[in-house]
Amino acid sequence: MKIAVTGSIATDHLMHFPGRFNEQFIDGKLEKVSLSFLVDGLVLRRGGVASNISYGMGQLGLAPVLVGAVGKDFFDDFEGWLSGHGVNCDHVHVSESAYTARFVCTTDDDMCQIGSFYAGAMAEASKIDLTTVADKVGGLDLLLVSANDPAAMLRHSQQARDLGIPFAADPSQQLARIDGVGARDLIRGAKFLLTNEYEKELLESKTGMTEEQILDQVQVRVTTLGKDGVEIVGRGLDRIHVPVAREIHAYDPTGVGDGFRAGFFAGLSWGLPSRRAAEVGSLMATLVLETIGTQEYQVDSEVFLRRLAESYGPASAAEVSGHLKTPA
């Protein structure tokens, strides 16, 4: 299966606050909030939703096509890193004036996060023509429309419909920027709709649509539930619930959802049923959770299959083993 992933490509600046955010807010004073958190750690990592998902797919032996907008600084070491891990970076748009996007995020002791995102070159993502990309790679079997410049997200979902390319709508953080009309346009006709639990309710609120009405617009709805796992529903599909994979030690939740998406769509590309694909995705999410940074984990096939069996049983590992191809 030939998969293209559109979305943000960014550098992550990740910090840790040794306390709890909720202890710093005063009831009835939030409209006047002015806080500065003294952090005790800072790491710089490669990130961005599209590059995180693509990196994860590359770790599982796929060769995803990365589609996004970057600055010239992307070629300092970011492009070489992704290409070296199986990602096709030939179709990124390079800005002549802006730097690659930046994500600045602080995580507290409860794994709650406060973040800011500077778009930079991402603001030019709407210039990317998927028709050209699809022609150059010999056609696409699936397009992931993940968090990006809102105009680009809407353009690319429409182009997918026009070109007859099955697509996954993954609005993520950009639901805060997309209005109800735009959200309706984004998801219309999607093969997959992916949100977390909060985004699911926000999408329903913004569009004014019920869960059933949204399911009339898409084929499959995937909702990640944090520590409670993931739920999958769809037309002609019995409701599926997959618990989280067993973790060794949680360090940082940044990019966990991207790891799930990488594993889930890799599993589907192997021809696995939705439950098995979600199990692969859930273990990938756990691997991200166990590292600081969104592209710092490595997939070792033997260890991966052992942990899959520990979390979901030997039948899961047996079904995945024939497909798993990790980088040399």
Helices and strands as residue ranges (DSSP letters): E 3-6, E 10-16, G 21-23, G 30-32, E 42-47, H 49-59, E 65-67, E 69-70, G 72-75, H 78-84, E 93-94, E 101-107, E 113-118, G 120-127, H 130-137, E 142-145, H 150-163, E 167-169, G 172-176, H 180-187, E 192-196, H 197-207, H 211-217, E 220-224, G 226-228, E 230-234, E 237-242, H 256-269, H 274-289, H 301-312, H 314-321
